[in-house]
Amino acid sequence: MTNTKSPYTYADAGVSIDAGNALVKAIAPLAKATARPGATSELGGFGGFFDPKAAGYNDPLLVAANDGVGTKLKLAIEHDRHDTVGIDLVAMCVNDLIVQGAEPLFFLDYFATGKLENGVATRVVAGIAEGCKQAGCALIGGETAEMPGMYADGDYDLAGFCVGAVERGQQLTGEAVAPGDVLIGLASSGVHSNGYSLVRRLAADKGWKLNRPALFDADRLLIDALIEPTRIYVASLLPLIREGLIHGLAHITGGGLLENLPRILPEGAHAQVDADLWEQPRLMAFLQAQGHIEPAEMARTFNCGVGMVLAVAQSDLSEITSRLEAAGETVYQVGKIVEGERGCTVRGSQGTWSATADWDATHLG
């Protein structure tokens, strides 16, 4: 029986205020390294300030996005790969901002765990800071929640929140997309951060040895191929957006090409994608073969090698392609916009699939 005369402490309940303070001290230099015009990235206050005028904006519209990393975190936790999931967290937010024409300005993170392990938390936040540097946004704050009993030993969860800005009148709404536009795909870096519940199910059912070389790449461990962080496209796309060269952008996340392209289309515009125009990455082919995954399921679960799609005028295709390649992107011409019902059709040697703007994907043959 508990001695009722013994004084209780927060530490007795499993929460260490000292550990939290030590973490803030450890990550402060990481946040400071993300400073940019408009933000100082100093941690420790009750909130963070950002000055859009100091960032060069005259009449900005603010755009906000939040997201997480999903069950990719389980792979990171189980295989001690904590250093890059923070990049995934930032990428999932900032890539959602850039498709609306917005420059990411500042980022806040939420790290929740049962017991704070500062070594792990610092590695995760270091990845968040790296993602912010890649995106050009400032890490101005966040929250670390230590909640005993809410998470199993070693588990943690991540969420991120990002705010961006675009000058009024320059936002991308999809209204400029029109029949005759060309669709350009930018290569993904891997699975990104969607579809990992299926990846993990395959790993368990097929008995994959994740710490051994991948069957499709003898020079790389399978876990490293699976944990590859989500590519951040902000730096490559922002100059083209500001010059008015992009009519529409789609971030290819959950739902794949089939369900994300219709989101940027106006009425009367239909996206036609030719899946034979680019080679499916070996990782994607491996996943499909291992799971006997139907092509239609691949098209709406994984990015299939394309992480971002641009709708551009045919007359600008050559210039845009050259500039994106010079910025380090791998570029594919993946299809076109035609007249028709607002939606998307993906055709290839494995079949034809279509989805309308109300997300009702069907296998046509």
N, C-alpha and C positions, 0 to 999 in steps of 0.2 A: 504494500500500500504506500502511495506517495506521501512523503512527509509534508504536511500542509504548512509547516512553519518555515520550510526552505523557501527563499525568495526565488521567484520565477524570472527568467530573462528571455529576451527575444532569441538569443543564441540557443537556449534550451529547446526552443520550439523549432529550431533548424534554420533560422535566418541570421546571417552574420552581417551586421551593419559595417563592421571593419572591412570585410571582404569586398563589399560594395564600394566603399570609399577607395580602397586600394585599386579596384578596377577602373574607377573614374580617373584616378591619377595616372594609371598605366596607359589609358587610351587617349588622354588629353593631347599628347603630341601627334597621334594619328589624326585626330580631328583637325588640329591646327594646320596640318599639312594639306588639307583640302580647302583652305581659305581662298576666296575669290572676291572680286569687286562686289560689294553689297553685303558681304558677311565676313565676320572675323573668325568664326568657328571656335570661339572660346566656350568651353563647357563649364557647368557648375551653377548656372542660374536656373530660374524657374521656367525659362523659355528662351528661344533664340530670335534675334532680330534679323531682318533682311531689308535692305533698302533698294527697291527696284530702280530708282533714279540713279543711284551710284553704279548700278549694273548696266546703265546705258539706255534704259527704256523711257519713252516719253508718255505713251498712253497704253500700258500693258493690260492684257487680259491674263488673269491667273488661271492656271490649269493644275489640277491636283490628281494624283494617282496613288493608290496603295496596293500592296500585294505581299505575297510570301514566297517561300521556296518550295513548299509542298513536301512530299515524302522523299524527295532527294536528300533531305536532311538525315533520314534514317541511314542511307548509305554513308554519309559523311561521319555520322556518329559511330556506326559499326566498324568503320575502317579507318578511323582517325584521320579523316580528310576535312579538317575544319577551316583550312586556310582560304578556300575560294568560294564557299557558299555565300559569303557576304557579297561577292561580286554578283552572284545570281540574284540576290535580293535587290540590289540596286538596279540591275539590268531589267528586271521584270517591271519595275516602276518607270525608269527613265525611257525605256523603249516604248512604253504606252504614252508618254508625254510627247516624244518627238513625232509620233504619227499624227498628232494634232497640231504640229508646227511649233510646239513649245520648247524652249530651251530650259533644261532642268536647272533650277537655281539652288535649292537647298533640300536636304534630306534628313529625316529622323528615323531612328530604328527602335525596335522593341525586341528585347532578348529576354525570354522567359525560361526558367529552369527550376528544378526542384532544389538543387544545391549548387551554389555558385562555385565553379572551378575556374579561377581567374586565368589559368593558362589557356584553357579552351576558349573562354569568352574573349580574351585578348586576341587570339588568332582569328576568331570570327569577325570581330570589329575591325581588325586590320584588313580583312577582305572587303568589308563595307567601305572603309576609307579608300582602298584601291579602286573599287567600283566608282566611287564618287569622283576620284581624280580622272578616271577614264571618261566620265560623263561631263566633267567640268562643273560639278555642283558641290556645294559646301555641306559637310556633315556638321550640322549646328546643334544637335542634341539627340536625345533618345531616352529610353527607359530600360533599366535592368530590373527584372522582377524575379525574386527568389521565393518560390512557393512550394514548400515541402508538402508532399502528399499529392500534388497535382501532376507531377511527372515522375516517371521511373528513373532510377539512378542513371546518370549520364545523359539523359534526354534533355533536349531544349527545343524551343521553337523560335522562329524569327518572323517579324513583320516589318514592313517598311512603308514610309509615307514620304512622298516627294511633291514639291510644288515647282512648277515652271511658269514661264511667261512668254507671251507672243504679242507683238504689237497688234493693236486692233486693226482688223482688215487683212492680216496676213495669216490667220489661222487656217488650218486644213480641215475642211468639213466634208470633203468628198463631192461637193457640189460641182467642182471643176472637172471631175472625171467624166469622160464622154466616149461614145463609140469612136473607134479609130485610135484610141490611146494604146500604147504598148505596155505590157507588164514586165517589169524587171525584177528578178529575184536576187537577193543577197544571201550568200551561203551562210548557213548556221555553223556554229562551232561544235555541235553535237546534239544531244537530246534537248539541251537547254533546261527548262524547269517544268516541263509538262510531260505526263505519261509515265511518271516514275512508279506509280502503283502497279502498272502493268510490267514495267521493267523488273521490279523487285519480285513480283509473282513469278515471272519467268526464271529469275535467278534461283529462287527457292525450288521451283518444280523441276528445273533442268539440272540442278546441282552444279551451277557454274562455280568455278574456282576463280573468284574475283582477283585474287592476289597472284595470279599466274598470267603469262602473256596471252593477249587476246587471240582468238583463232583467226581473226581478220587482220591482225597487225602484231607480228611476233616481236616487235621492238617496244611494245607498250603493254603495261598491265591492263587487264580488262577494267579494273576499278578506276584507273586513271582516265580511260576513255569515257566511262559512264559519268564520272564526276566533273568532266571538263566544264568550266563555267560558261554561262550564257554570254554570247557576244553582245557588246554594247555598240549601237550603231550611231550614236548621237553626233560624234565629231565628223563622221563622213557625210551625214545627211543635212546638218544644220546650214552649211553655206548654200547648198542647192535650194533648200526651202526658202531662205531669205532672198534668193534671186528669182523666186517664182517659177522654178523649173520643174517642180513636182506638183502634180495634180492631186494625188492621193497616196497614202501610205497605210499598209496593213502589217501589224506585228503578228507573226504567225505563232500563236500560243495554243492553248487548249481549244480543240476544234479543228486545228490544222488549217490547210489552205481552203478546204471546203467551206468552213464556217466563219473564217475571219475575213476573207475577201468581200463577201456581201456587205459587211458592216461599213465599208467605205464607198458604196455605190449609190448613186441617185436612182430614182425610178427610171425605168427604161434602159438601164445599162446592165449588161451581163458579162461576167468575167469568164473567159475561156482559157483554161490552163492546159498546156501540152506537157504531160509528165515525162515524155521521151526527150525533151529538149535539154535536160540535165541528167547527169549520172547520179543515181542514188548512192549516198555515202555507204562505205562498207559496213559501218556500224548499223545503219538503218536496215541494210540488207540482212545483216546478222540477226537483228531483232525479228524481222519478218519471217526469216527461215526458221529460227528457233521456236517461234510461237505459232507457226503456220497461220500467220495473221493475214486475213483477207485484205486485198488492196484497198477496199473502201474503208476498212477499219484503220489501216495505216494512214490514209488521207485525212482522217478526222481525229487521230490520236497524236501523231507525231508530226514534226515540221518537215520531215522527209528531205532534209538537207537545205531548206530555204527558211531563214529566220525572219526575213523582212521582204515585203513586196511593194514596189513603186509603180504607180500609174503615171506615165509621162507621154508627152506628145511624140509622135514618130519623128518629127523634125529635130527633136532634142536628144534622141536616143544615143547617137554617137558621142556627143559631148558629155552627156551624163555618164555613160559607160566608162569613158576614158578617165573622167575625174574620180569616179568611185574606185576604179582600179588603182589609180595613183594614190588614193587614200588607204589602200590596203585591203579593199574588199574583193571578194570573188563574185563576179557578176554573171548572171544567166538571163537570157531573154526567155521568159517562161510562158508567155501567152499574150492575149489582147483583150480589149473591151469591145463588145459588139452590142447591137441593139437587141433587146429582149427583156424578159422578166428579170427583175432585180435578184441576182443570185450568182452562183458559180458552178461551172462544169469543169471537172478534171478528166481529161482523156489521156490514155496511154496504151501501151501494148497489153497491159493487164486488164483493161476494161474502161468503162466510162461511168462517172459518178457525178451526181448533181445535188446542189443544196440551194434552197430559196432563202430569201432574207429572213424568213421566220424560223431558220435553223432546222428545217425538216429535211435532213439528208436522206437520199434514197439511192439505191444501187440500180442503175438503168440497164446494165448489160456488160 
